[in-house]
Amino acid sequence: MAVGFDSEEILHEMIESVGVPVYKGPAPLNLKAEHIVIRAIVTTSLDVVNVIPVAINIYVPKPDNGMVNRDRLKAIRTLVRGLIANGSSPEGYYCVIDPAFSQIMEEAKKGFDCFTMRYELTQNQ
């Protein structure tokens, strides 16, 4: 049976070349630069076996003027989506990755703008 750790690892391998630091699980404290966090969404039960929801959160420092840095969020989002769409499952896994939703989350983390993307990974080993 697939677990969240596997899902985080699969997506990390696919997007680690994006040019922005990528972390699995919680990011280190006191980060000031843009970064990406991949987290499996923990649930106690799933409607479908081997379908794991995973969030990819893109964090970009908030500009001094307080506006959302939409251009930078969009640029990183486009790179991440392209890497996932053109990526392949690591050896030993068969994985289908479906986008579930995405949205801007202002003030998700103090001093950062955040764009979150949720994916559902259907895994078979």
N, C-alpha and C positions, 0 to 999 in steps of 0.2 A: 504494500500500500504506500502511496506517495505521502510525504509529509511536507510541512512548510519549509523545513530546512532545504530540502531538495529543490523546491520551487525558487527559493531565494538564490541558491547556487546557480541554477540554470539561467535565470535572468541576469545575474551578475556577470557570468561568463559571456553572455550575449552583448552586454552594453559597457563592459569595463574599458573599452577603447574609445569612449565618447569624448574624452578630453577633460572631464570633470571628475574629481574624486567620487567613487561609488562605494557605499557602505552597505553591508548586510546587517539587518537589525538596527539598533540605535546607533546614531552617529556619535563620534567623540564630543565631549563637552567643549564649549567655548570656541566653536568654529566661527570664523568671520567670513570665509570665502564661500563661493557657490559650491554646492555638493548635491549628491543624489543619495537617497536612502531607499533601500528595498526591504519591505517587510511583508511576510506572510500574514494574512489576516486570520487570527486564531479564532476558531469556532469549536464548539463542543460536539457539533454534529453537522453533517453536510447532507443535502438532499441527494446529491450524486456522489458516489464513491470515486475517488481519485481526481476530483475537480477542486483545485486549491486556489482561492482568491489571493492575489498578491497586489500590494500597492507600491507604486514607484513614485516617490515624492522628489520633485526637483526644487531645490532651495537656491534663491538668488538674493544677494543683499539688497535691501530696500534703498533706493536712491535718497539723497538728502532732501529732495523736494517732496517726499512722501508718496509719490505716484508709484503705481505698479510698473515694474520693468518688463512690460509685455514683450518687447522685442527680444530680450535675452531669454526669457522663459520660452517663447515660441521657437527660438533657434535651438535650444537644448532639447525641447520636446520633439522637434522634427528629427533631430539626430537620433534620439532614443527610439522613436517609432520606426525609423528606417532600419536601425540595427536589429530590432526585434523582428520586423517584417522580413528581412533578408537573412536572418540568422537560422541556425539549425541546432537541434537538440544535441547535447553532449553525448559522447559515446556511452552506450549502456541505457539510454533513455529514448523512449518515443514520446514526444510531447507535442500537443496542439495548444497554441497560445491564442486566446481570443480576447480582444479588448472589451471591457465591460462599460467603462465610462471614464470621463476625465473632466476636471474643472480647476479653476483658480481658487485657492484658499488663502485669502489675505489674512495676515496676522496668525498663521498657523504656528509660527515660531518667531519669537521676538527679534525684530531687526531684519527679517527675511520675507520675501514674497515666496509663495509656494504654488506649484502646479502639480496636482496629483493625477495619476493615471492608474486605473485599476484594470488588472488582467486576470483572466481565469485560465489556469493551466490544467489541462487534462493529461495525466501522465499514465504511462504503462511502462513497466520495467521488463 
